[in-house]
């Protein structure tokens, strides 16, 4: 995993400067806890494109706030391209976003939610 593509540390540092380290970590934990619910909407057996688009928009915006550039870009691509995607393309795109979130969550737990950051 290329961390440079995954995370822009200057964005997270800015958030920490604005909110304080503890509050930034709390907001990050909320994002990590809430995003699986949004992914579950996206992975549903019966795809609801408007719901998927809203979930992708939320993930895109939240990921950008923390500096998770790769996740934000993938969710943006899903949000903007969903109308023209076939069902298999939509499935693949959602799976890519899910995998990126898993990488992001792992990175955040190991690197951003530690007291030393």
Backbone torsions as a table, in degrees:
resi	resn	phi	psi	omega
1	UNK	NA	128.2	178.1
2	UNK	-88.5	106.8	-175.8
3	UNK	-64.6	-28.2	179.2
4	UNK	-62.6	-34.8	178.1
5	UNK	-80.2	-23.1	-176.2
6	UNK	-82.6	-38.3	-164.5
7	UNK	-145.9	134.9	173.2
8	UNK	-107.4	101.6	-174.1
9	UNK	-63.3	-26.3	-179.4
10	UNK	-64.5	-31.9	178.7
11	UNK	-67.9	-45.4	-179.9
12	UNK	-67.2	-38.4	176.9
13	UNK	-61.2	-40.0	177.3
14	UNK	-62.2	-41.6	177.3
15	UNK	-63.2	-42.5	177.8
16	UNK	-62.7	-39.5	178.4
17	UNK	-64.8	-38.3	-177.7
18	UNK	-75.4	-44.1	-174.6
19	UNK	-98.6	-22.5	-169.0
20	UNK	95.2	150.9	-175.1
21	UNK	-59.8	-43.6	-177.1
22	UNK	-65.5	-44.8	-179.8
23	UNK	-68.6	-38.1	177.2
24	UNK	-62.1	-42.2	178.2
25	UNK	-64.9	-38.0	179.3
26	UNK	-65.4	-43.0	178.6
27	UNK	-66.1	-39.9	177.1
28	UNK	-62.3	-43.3	178.0
29	UNK	-61.5	-38.2	177.6
30	UNK	-64.1	-41.8	177.1
31	UNK	-61.1	-45.0	-179.1
32	UNK	-66.5	-32.1	179.6
33	UNK	-79.1	-33.1	-175.0
34	UNK	-85.6	-31.2	-174.6
35	UNK	-61.3	-37.8	176.7
36	UNK	-57.0	-32.7	175.9
37	UNK	-64.7	-41.3	177.8
38	UNK	-67.0	-38.9	177.8
39	UNK	-65.2	-35.9	178.6
40	UNK	-62.4	-37.4	175.7
41	UNK	-62.4	-40.7	-176.6
42	UNK	-71.9	-27.7	-174.1
43	UNK	-94.8	1.0	-177.4
44	UNK	-48.8	148.0	177.8
45	UNK	-62.7	-28.1	178.5
46	UNK	-115.4	93.6	-174.8
47	UNK	-62.0	126.0	175.4
48	UNK	-107.6	97.4	-172.6
49	UNK	-56.4	-42.7	177.2
50	UNK	-61.4	-39.0	178.1
51	UNK	-68.2	-39.4	177.7
52	UNK	-64.1	-42.3	179.9
53	UNK	-62.5	-42.9	177.9
54	UNK	-64.0	-42.7	179.1
55	UNK	-64.1	-41.8	178.5
56	UNK	-63.2	-40.9	178.4
57	UNK	-60.8	-44.9	-179.8
58	UNK	-63.8	-45.3	178.9
59	UNK	-62.8	-44.0	179.5
60	UNK	-56.2	-50.3	-176.4
61	UNK	-67.0	-46.1	-179.0
62	UNK	-65.5	-43.1	179.5
63	UNK	-59.9	-39.7	-179.8
64	UNK	-64.0	-36.3	-179.9
65	UNK	-59.8	-33.8	-177.8
66	UNK	-93.0	-8.6	-178.6
67	UNK	91.9	15.1	178.5
68	UNK	-84.2	78.4	-170.3
69	UNK	-62.6	-43.8	-177.7
70	UNK	-64.2	-49.3	-179.8
71	UNK	-60.9	-43.9	179.8
72	UNK	-61.0	-44.4	-179.1
73	UNK	-65.2	-41.5	179.4
74	UNK	-65.9	-41.2	177.9
75	UNK	-67.1	-37.0	176.5
76	UNK	-62.5	-43.8	178.8
77	UNK	-61.6	-40.2	177.4
78	UNK	-64.4	-47.9	-178.5
79	UNK	-60.1	-46.1	-175.1
80	UNK	-77.9	-25.3	-175.4
81	UNK	-104.8	-0.6	-171.3
82	UNK	-58.7	-36.6	-175.8
83	UNK	-63.6	-31.3	-177.6
84	UNK	-96.5	5.3	-175.9
85	UNK	-88.7	139.2	169.6
86	UNK	-73.3	167.7	179.2
87	UNK	-58.2	-44.7	177.7
88	UNK	-64.4	-37.9	177.8
89	UNK	-64.8	-42.1	178.4
90	UNK	-61.5	-45.8	178.3
91	UNK	-57.6	-47.0	-179.2
92	UNK	-63.6	-41.0	-179.3
93	UNK	-66.8	-43.4	177.3
94	UNK	-62.0	-41.7	179.2
95	UNK	-63.2	-38.4	177.8
96	UNK	-63.9	-42.3	177.2
97	UNK	-64.0	-42.3	179.5
98	UNK	-60.6	-46.5	179.6
99	UNK	-63.3	-40.6	178.1
100	UNK	-63.4	-38.7	177.1
101	UNK	-63.9	-43.0	178.9
102	UNK	-58.0	-44.3	177.4
103	UNK	-63.6	-42.8	-179.8
104	UNK	-62.8	-46.1	-179.4
105	UNK	-62.4	-42.5	178.4
106	UNK	-62.1	-45.1	178.6
107	UNK	-61.9	-45.8	-177.7
108	UNK	-63.1	-44.5	179.6
109	UNK	-61.3	-40.9	-176.1
110	UNK	-79.4	-28.0	-169.9
111	UNK	-120.8	-26.8	-173.0
112	UNK	-108.7	-21.1	-178.7
113	UNK	-102.1	18.9	175.5
114	UNK	-95.0	145.1	-177.1
115	UNK	-56.9	-24.8	-175.8
116	UNK	-73.1	-19.2	-176.7
117	UNK	-71.4	NA	NA
